[in-house]
């Protein structure tokens, strides 16, 4: 309830009730997406077999290799290149 009152005080919600209604809507949308993902994975595994731990680890490794770091400014005013 503290978060809802803070949102109202900061003008991010019209009322506690409106904040709660928005939170419930977001929860329903989130649950719907999780069910859709579950159905997609079940269909994929039915066609291609169960996704293994090794396959998931490989996917994580490839994703990390391609990731672009957007935090900080290495070599810039706040990084190692700062004077």
N, C-alpha and C positions, 0 to 999 in steps of 0.2 A: 504494500500500500504506500510505502514511502516513495518508491519510484514514481507511482502514478501521481501522487501529490506534487512531487518535484516537477514533473512534466507540466502539470497544470500551472504551477507557480511560474515556470519559465516560459509559459505560453506555447508549449509544444502540444498541448491537448486542451480541448475546451472544458472538459470536466473529468473527474475520476471515472465516471461511467463511460465516457467516450474513449478514454485511454484503455479501460478494460475491454470494451468492445473491439477496439483495434487490435489489442493483444490476442484476443480470442480468434479474430479473423486471420491474423498472421499464423497462429497455431494450426488452424484448420488448413490453410494453404501449405504449410510446412509438412503436415501429416499427409496431405494429398500427394505432394511431391515424393515423399519417402515411399508411399505405396506404389507410385508409378515406377520408381527406381527399383523397388523390390520385384515388381512384375517384369521389368525389363531384364534384370539379372536372371530371374528364374527362366525366362524364355531363352536367353542366351545360353545358359547352362544346359537347358534341355536339348538345345541344338548342338552345342559344341563341347559339352562336358563341364564338370565342376571347375571353377577357377581355383587354381592351386595357390598356396602361400608363396611359392617361388615366382609364379606369374605376377602376383600382386607386388612382391618385393621388386621385381624387375620393372614394373610399371612405375613404382615410386622412384626408383633410381633414375629412370629415363626422364621423368617429369622434373626431378631435381636438377639433372644435367642441363635441361633446356630452360630452367627458370631464370628470370631476370630479376635481380635484386633491386628493389626500388627504395630501400631504406638507406639513409645516410648519403654521404657525398665523398667516397674515397678519393683522396688526392685533391679534393676541393678545399674550400675555406675551412671546413670542419674536420678534414681527414688528415692523412699523413703528409700531404703537401702543404699544409698550413704553415705560415711563417711564424 
